[in-house]
Amino acid sequence: MESTIGDSAILAPETSLDPTDWQDFQSLCESELSALISHLSGATDRVAWRAVPEDVKRSLAEPLPMEPQGPRQACESIRKNILPWTLGNTHPRFFGWVHGSGTPGGMLAEMYAAAINANLGGREHAPVYVERTVIDWCRQIFSFPDSASGLLLSGTSMANLVALAVARQHHAPIDIREEGVAALPQPMIAYTSAEAHCSVAKAMETLGLGRRNLRRIATNQNLQIDLDSLRQTIKTDRARGLLPFCVIGSAGTVNSAAIDDLAALANLCEQEQLWFHVDGAFGALAMLSEIEQPKLRGIERADSLAFDFHKWMHVPYDAGCLLVRDGEKHRQAFNTQANYLAEGLAASAGAPWYCEFGPELSRGFRALKVWFTIKEHGLRRLGRKIGDNCRQARYLAQQIESSPSLELLAPVQLNIVCFRYKPPGFPTSQLDRLNIELVAAIQSSGVAVPSSTRINERVAVRVNLTNHRTRKEDLLEFLNAALRLGPSVAERVLASDSGAPM
Ligand SMILES: *Cc1c(COP(=O)(O)O)cnc(C)c1O
């Protein structure tokens, strides 16, 4: 007997993973959507943070589900075990680390992105053109040339890594992609300030260049990279036969939002023929505020620039960006010749593909939420919110300076305020402990979430303002909580110091 195309005898009943009852799925979605909107509109009414209870952790560690629980039960688990115990970065008094606060519009864009389920590795589809547009907008924001390339990534850590890979490829005296770092005749050296973000060192490690080959240059009293030390260190390294290749400037350090003298770094890199990368994770977007923008002079001369949309543009996590001035150099660091990825006709058109500009092949539709946020609010309003945060930081610093038991620990350059609680007469040796415990006490009170860091070896309470929901009253409420909780924390620290029970 002849077999024919269309013989289906061997196929079992074919059910997809789609709902069997779309109407029922729709009504579930409608009620879940109202729960989500209440969650968003109630951001201000909740506590800023509270600990995840042990029974919730146990519920979340459930056994591997082998049989369907259905979407209703999954949603119930979210509402019961996840929604009430989030970090609180959507709250107006969340000031910890550098977190974005998100927007309701961002949620809507995320829902569309999930429905479209696009893979932005490449090929011919509208989502690719949305990412192209977002990158083109970024080029305009930072006055990069038309020949610049860009790539959306999970965040600035990844963007720093990809940027250093491009710099390494361009400056290596050998074909580094073919031969690997073991074939380098001498170590390649990068330079950044002692205040630079840890992701820069991680990038050096991951690229096989070695953390010891990242020079961490001392900073001046404004916590900016010291240019004389930088110049001297490069000279010494060259004299030792090493191969300087890259300077990483910070446009907003994570500790204190210090901005290196980017124009001076651009000059120096030009003279020394070094790659000039800027880590502008949050600070680069101060470009959108007319008042703050002059502090970033020189950023437009970077060879590459990394920054985040999920911090100061409030795009939902995660979304970062890398711009590379010379798009061809960018591509040379990641292009491939795989047959199954050949760019071609019809659905295979759309060159150049994004997978030729970074390590990832499959990539989500991050661009949609960025595109949506910029369209929804417009650049001017987003910039005004950035300016507001900087004004709030200066206001908070004034309040701190007028309080006899608070001490400002770093100059306020943008949106971060570092200070400590220092009640008169309190032993200096115990101030670090006092402030670590005070930060924990404020967080645990649910009033606000600052974080801590060290500035010039002293523990600081750190307030980062990348929050479009924060108002002046929130800052005052936070300060009042610090001053209210301070004395009892101080008593406890002193008591435990003298050996008495806490
Ligand atoms: C947050 C931050 C990073 C890392 O960015 P992610 O988006 O968290 O990966 C790098 N540098 C600076 C200055 C940052 O503030």
PDBQT file of the ligand as one rigid body, heavy atoms in Angstrom, charges set to zero:
ROOT
HETATM    1  C1  LIG A 601      22.836  49.771  39.223  1.00  0.00    +0.000 C 
HETATM    2  C2  LIG A 601      24.178  50.088  38.719  1.00  0.00    +0.000 A 
HETATM    3  C3  LIG A 601      24.877  49.200  37.896  1.00  0.00    +0.000 A 
HETATM    4  C4  LIG A 601      24.345  47.834  37.576  1.00  0.00    +0.000 C 
HETATM    5  O1  LIG A 601      23.189  47.946  36.791  1.00  0.00    +0.000 OA
HETATM    6  P1  LIG A 601      22.113  46.781  36.753  1.00  0.00    +0.000 P 
HETATM    7  O2  LIG A 601      21.050  47.339  35.892  1.00  0.00    +0.000 OA
HETATM    8  O3  LIG A 601      21.683  46.553  38.171  1.00  0.00    +0.000 OA
HETATM    9  O4  LIG A 601      22.783  45.582  36.180  1.00  0.00    +0.000 OA
HETATM   10  C5  LIG A 601      26.081  49.597  37.380  1.00  0.00    +0.000 A 
HETATM   11  N1  LIG A 601      26.591  50.809  37.685  1.00  0.00    +0.000 NA
HETATM   12  C6  LIG A 601      25.959  51.679  38.479  1.00  0.00    +0.000 A 
HETATM   13  C7  LIG A 601      26.583  53.004  38.755  1.00  0.00    +0.000 C 
HETATM   14  C8  LIG A 601      24.723  51.347  39.036  1.00  0.00    +0.000 A 
HETATM   15  O5  LIG A 601      24.085  52.219  39.833  1.00  0.00    +0.000 OA
ENDROOT
TORSDOF 0
